[in-house]
Amino acid sequence: MKKIICSLVSSTLLAIGASSAHAAWYEVTGVSTIVSSEKAARIYALEDAVYKAVDFAGADIGSLSGLAPLLEDDKEQYQFIDSEVRHIVIDDKYTSGNQMFVKVRVDIYPSAKACHQSQYKKTFGVAMFDIVDPQQAVMGQIYKLGEDYSSVIEKQLATRSYSFVSVGTTRYEIDKRQPERIKMIAQDLGAQYLITGEINDLTATITAGGLLSDDVTNRQFAMNLAIFDGKTGHEIFQHSYREIAKWPFAKTSKVDTKSARFWTSTYGEMMQRVSRNIMLDFEAEVSCKMTLPEVVASYGNKITLDLGRVHGVQAGDKLTLWHTGSFIDQNGLPRNKVSQSDITLTVSRVYEREAEATVDQPSLANSIQIGDVMHKQP
């Protein structure tokens, strides 16, 4: 209960200033569990505080991925250029039990030009993660950790990201050597991007306790993550993550990785922090890529596109149409091509996940084909 109360207190934000459309100072307290050292816990608590402030302000959370390395310097103040986060001042730092608290003031200037403000939300699906060496999952019998963690990441992106809409998870294997298969999986899901990963280190180190203390078990968590473009089947982002945290469960116990007991433990909290970092990296790497609503039906001078209200589509939006096609190159490999047309469209009706648009040049409507894509005009 104490941990829950601390979490609620740390989430309280006070905006000092006017509307979030203008520069404002935000007071916030970040919290992190102390595992390896107080220095590392301070960095994680500071990252937690800055994330909460930026999220509350509605600024570009994708920019935090680039700021994180700069927060590793042990300073009382930080200033940034060309960032929505202009200034960070650490007012207080203290520990309570095994937790570090950092109270900061953050000067934020949200930009109206952020990609999540100017583009439609992109759809993504998450493939089930694998544990590379199942033998490493014997302690705790956490053989389902990869599957459960993929659901955690899907939920993190679906509920906390600004630029993406989830279409769920898939059990189909994602193999980067088979781009055509990846394209088919993405099409079946209705996903513009697919996320997959491998957990490659769950080893543990046990430190013997003294006469009056128990042994301490610290467990590694390392994984590789990859993002694939569902239109081309090609990998567009790859990153590795590694953390360590205390394993608070008995060595012979069976741990349910779906339970709140696991996800509120020191190890589960660490994995949730990694999932947030994954979300921030996803925002940083992909949010500014072009969102391409696709033609799924055509009748007369009206078409239906596969994005709707949840993706940010609004009646009156202006779209430019691009024709899609394929060809075989000189090496016998299939290639896709996209060519801009002179056709523009106006969104006339919006549903939850679909929308209708009217062709502004009715005489050119017959050239529109299923699978053509569109781009929102600024």
URSULCOR-V721567 format. One record per pair of residues at least 24 apart in sequence whose C-alpha atoms are under 6 Angstrom apart, sorted by sequence separation. I is the first residue (numbers start at 1). J is the second residue. D is the distance in Angstrom with one decimal. If there is no record, write none. Layout:
BEGIN
i	j	d
I	J	D
I	J	D
END
This chain:
BEGIN
i	j	d
84	108	5.5
199	223	4.2
220	244	4.5
320	344	4.6
84	109	4.9
198	223	5.4
219	244	5.6
319	344	5.5
84	110	5.6
198	224	5.3
219	245	5.7
319	345	5.0
197	224	5.4
218	245	5.5
318	345	5.8
197	225	4.3
218	246	4.3
219	247	5.9
318	346	4.8
196	225	5.9
217	246	5.8
218	247	5.4
317	346	5.7
196	226	5.5
217	247	5.4
316	346	5.7
317	347	5.2
195	226	5.9
316	347	5.1
195	227	4.6
315	347	5.0
194	227	5.7
315	348	5.2
194	228	5.1
315	349	5.8
193	228	5.6
193	229	4.8
20	57	5.8
193	230	5.0
192	230	4.9
123	164	5.6
121	163	4.7
122	164	4.6
123	165	4.8
124	166	5.2
125	167	5.4
127	169	5.6
308	350	5.8
309	351	5.9
310	352	6.0
121	164	4.9
122	165	6.0
123	166	5.7
124	167	6.0
125	168	5.3
126	169	4.6
127	170	4.9
128	171	5.6
308	351	5.4
309	352	4.8
125	169	5.5
127	171	5.9
186	230	5.0
308	352	5.1
309	353	6.0
308	353	3.9
307	353	5.1
308	354	4.1
116	163	5.2
183	230	5.1
307	354	4.7
308	355	5.2
183	231	6.0
306	354	4.9
324	372	5.2
305	354	5.8
323	372	4.9
183	233	5.0
305	355	5.5
322	372	6.0
59	110	4.7
182	233	5.1
304	355	5.7
322	373	5.3
304	356	4.5
321	373	6.0
322	374	5.7
303	356	5.7
321	374	4.4
179	233	4.1
303	357	5.5
320	374	5.4
302	357	5.7
319	374	6.0
320	375	5.2
302	358	4.6
319	375	5.4
45	102	5.9
301	358	5.9
319	376	4.6
301	359	5.2
319	377	5.6
318	377	5.6
301	362	5.5
34	98	5.4
301	365	5.4
33	98	5.9
34	99	5.4
33	99	4.4
125	191	5.8
136	202	5.5
32	99	5.6
124	191	4.7
131	198	5.9
136	203	5.9
32	100	5.3
123	191	4.9
124	192	5.7
126	194	5.7
129	197	5.0
130	198	4.9
131	199	4.8
132	200	5.2
31	100	5.6
123	192	5.2
124	193	4.6
125	194	4.9
126	195	4.7
127	196	5.1
129	198	5.4
31	101	4.6
124	194	5.6
30	101	5.7
30	102	5.3
29	102	5.5
29	103	4.2
296	370	5.4
28	103	5.8
295	370	5.2
28	104	5.7
295	371	5.2
27	104	5.8
294	371	5.7
295	372	5.4
27	105	4.5
294	372	5.8
26	105	5.4
294	373	4.3
26	106	5.1
293	373	5.6
25	106	5.4
292	373	5.6
293	374	5.5
25	107	4.4
292	374	5.4
24	107	5.7
292	375	5.7
24	108	5.7
23	108	5.5
23	109	4.2
22	109	5.9
139	251	5.9
145	257	6.0
140	253	5.5
141	254	5.4
140	254	4.6
140	255	5.0
153	275	5.5
157	279	5.8
163	287	5.7
115	288	5.2
121	311	4.6
120	311	5.5
120	312	5.3
35	245	5.8
65	280	5.9
65	281	5.8
62	280	5.2
62	283	4.5
62	284	4.1
END
